[in-house]
Amino acid sequence: MAKTNIQRAVQLDEELSLLAGVCGDLTDDTHLQVYADWLEEQGDERRAEFVRQYVGALATGGDFPDGEGLPEAWLAMIGFRLTSAACENGLADERFTLLKLAKPALRFESSDYPEPLTGEDTFPVGSSKLYGIPDLPAGTAWPTQKDCNSLCMEDSGIDPDLPCSFVAQINCEELAGTLLAEYFPKQGLIAIFTCSEIESIGMTDGYVTFSPDTSNLVRMEPPPQVFGSEADEANQLAAPVEFRFVETLQVPDSDDESPFEEVRWGWSDDRNGQMYEVNKQAGCQPLSSVGGYTSPTSGANPLPGKDFCKLICVYNSIGIRLHFCIRYEDLKVGKFDDVQLAWVDFD
């Protein structure tokens, strides 16, 4: 099976556990000092010295070291990108607050309008990908509107047998070696579908299914409503795309109705604009990502609650962006019957 393309923070054998200790509390410089000593013992003097200089800058809020030439994912995951951006954009006093809230995520590139699927999906069965044709256990029926439970509208008049469109699948085993893997099952395949109606009421549902055993997966045979000359515009399959992930940290958006009181800042608060620049500079709040926090485009922060994280934010085949959220505790044990489609961008 092809492995997912991931720019990982970890550069050396046995480094993951030490980096996990750092990320467990990004405000505790004790973990960073231990990590720096270990890096020096491994002969990685450049990164060891950088961490020590970063510890000094973290304490004072200034004089950050130059990270040029160091791995971008690593700079993000030790908290450097977030902290330095906060200090450079007027939020030095909030740097420890933001570090306390930061969670691991994987950002990726995603086209606003994916290309329609015109041929066979050549990705290996069971591999992580955006779009294409899904892989499900042999004998599984193609999901339809009645399977959706994220924004289901009773008595909407939508045909319950309308086939869903497939948007992504994630092989959990391929996340090994990342900090985000701690929050996911160790193995199994997560498949994500949507079902849209744009002619009358305009709505989008979501459906997520999990296959713990990947040994019996098969490439599904798509129904004509999603592939071919009969395909419905709102639910047609899109051409497969490789996930190209970069490890990063994310923080919740500042908002006067945020479930996180630490960043419950009103719209007139200057920190909102400063936070926008921090996220932009640090690359820690991308709209297309797996893990971390979901992102609003208008109104209040749509994260259902503190116990939820983003499962994925992704476009469907007609450019509707969907924010799927799940409880941390459900995600880790492979329980996907209460995934919520927390936000939908129709434009």
Helices and strands as residue ranges (DSSP letters): E 5-7, H 16-24, H 29-41, H 45-60, H 72-77, H 80-88, G 92-94, H 95-101, E 103-107, E 129-130, E 135-137, G 145-147, E 165-171, G 172-175, G 180-183, E 189-197, E 203-211, E 217-219, G 233-235, E 244-250, G 261-263, H 270-282, E 289-291, E 308-315, E 321-327, H 328-332, E 340-345
